[in-house]
Amino acid sequence: MSLDSPLTSSRIPAILPKQLTIDEWHRQLGHIGADNLIKMSRDPRFGIMIIGSKKLSFCATCVKASQRRASYKNSPLRRATRKALKIWVDIFGGGQTLSGGQSSDMARSWRWL
């Protein structure tokens, strides 16, 4: 391969780094973490130049994305302590709506027809 090959020719335009703040880069690159963004800015192949502070400000989208739904699997189903305290409803009709313990009345484990 000669030095005048198309791959090393001076006719290939250089990629100029785009200059944005770290918050703008964070949003443009899919909410990438600040540490990875700074690593990418050090490598000229990425064409990333961070202007201003290198500290990422608060991002509400990232906070919402990292939230977890509370698990209710391990908590036992609390029994009703008196009649009609918990009512199970069959909105489609035709079936028998049962409580968590397979009975219609949670307080006394009775079924009514």
C-alpha positions as CSV (number, residue, x, y, z in Angstrom):
1,M,0.0,0.0,0.0
2,S,1.5,3.3,-1.0
3,L,1.4,6.5,1.0
4,D,-0.7,8.1,-1.8
5,S,-3.5,5.5,-1.4
6,P,-7.0,7.0,-1.0
7,L,-7.1,6.0,2.7
8,T,-4.1,8.1,3.6
9,S,-4.7,10.9,1.1
10,S,-4.8,14.5,2.4
11,R,-8.0,14.9,0.3
12,I,-10.0,13.1,3.0
13,P,-11.5,15.8,5.2
14,A,-10.7,15.6,8.9
15,I,-13.6,15.1,11.2
16,L,-13.8,18.2,13.3
17,P,-15.0,17.6,16.9
18,K,-18.4,18.9,17.7
19,Q,-18.4,21.2,20.7
20,L,-21.2,20.8,23.2
21,T,-21.6,20.9,27.0
22,I,-21.5,17.6,28.8
23,D,-25.3,17.8,29.4
24,E,-26.0,18.2,25.7
25,W,-23.7,15.2,24.9
26,H,-25.4,13.2,27.6
27,R,-28.8,13.7,26.0
28,Q,-27.6,13.2,22.5
29,L,-25.8,9.9,23.2
30,G,-28.8,8.3,24.9
31,H,-28.0,9.4,28.5
32,I,-24.6,7.9,28.6
33,G,-22.7,8.1,32.0
34,A,-20.4,11.0,32.6
35,D,-17.3,8.8,33.1
36,N,-17.8,7.0,29.7
37,L,-18.5,10.4,28.0
38,I,-15.3,11.8,29.3
39,K,-13.4,8.7,28.1
40,M,-14.9,9.2,24.7
41,S,-13.9,12.8,24.6
42,R,-10.3,11.9,25.1
43,D,-10.3,9.8,22.0
44,P,-10.2,12.0,18.8
45,R,-11.9,9.2,16.7
46,F,-15.2,10.0,18.4
47,G,-15.2,13.7,17.5
48,I,-16.5,14.7,20.9
49,M,-15.3,17.9,22.6
50,I,-16.8,18.9,25.9
51,I,-17.0,22.6,26.6
52,G,-17.5,24.0,30.1
53,S,-17.7,21.9,33.2
54,K,-17.1,18.2,33.0
55,K,-19.6,17.5,35.8
56,L,-23.0,16.2,34.7
57,S,-25.9,18.0,36.2
58,F,-29.1,16.4,37.6
59,C,-31.0,14.4,34.9
60,A,-34.6,13.6,35.7
61,T,-34.8,11.1,32.8
62,C,-32.0,9.0,34.2
63,V,-33.5,9.0,37.7
64,K,-36.9,7.8,36.3
65,A,-35.2,5.2,34.2
66,S,-33.3,3.7,37.1
67,Q,-36.4,3.5,39.4
68,R,-37.6,0.0,40.2
69,R,-41.2,-1.1,40.8
70,A,-41.9,-2.2,44.4
71,S,-42.2,-5.9,44.8
72,Y,-45.3,-7.2,46.4
73,K,-44.6,-10.9,45.9
74,N,-43.1,-11.4,49.4
75,S,-45.7,-9.6,51.3
76,P,-48.6,-11.8,52.5
77,L,-52.1,-11.0,51.5
78,R,-53.7,-9.4,54.5
79,R,-57.0,-11.0,55.6
80,A,-60.1,-8.9,56.2
81,T,-61.0,-8.7,59.8
82,R,-64.8,-8.3,59.3
83,K,-67.5,-9.0,56.8
84,A,-67.3,-7.1,53.5
85,L,-64.1,-5.3,54.4
86,K,-62.5,-6.6,51.1
87,I,-64.8,-7.2,48.2
88,W,-63.8,-9.2,45.1
89,V,-65.7,-8.2,42.0
90,D,-66.1,-10.2,38.8
91,I,-66.4,-7.5,36.2
92,F,-66.9,-9.9,33.3
93,G,-69.7,-11.9,34.9
94,G,-70.4,-15.6,34.8
95,G,-67.5,-16.7,36.9
96,Q,-66.8,-17.1,40.6
97,T,-64.6,-14.4,42.0
98,L,-62.5,-15.8,44.8
99,S,-60.1,-14.1,47.2
100,G,-56.4,-14.8,47.6
101,G,-57.3,-17.8,49.8
102,Q,-59.7,-19.2,47.2
103,S,-62.8,-18.1,49.2
104,S,-65.3,-15.3,48.6
105,D,-65.3,-13.9,52.2
106,M,-61.8,-13.3,53.4
107,A,-62.8,-12.8,57.0
108,R,-64.5,-16.1,57.5
109,S,-63.4,-18.0,54.4
110,W,-67.0,-18.4,53.3
111,R,-68.5,-18.4,49.9
112,W,-71.9,-16.9,49.1
113,L,-73.9,-17.8,46.0
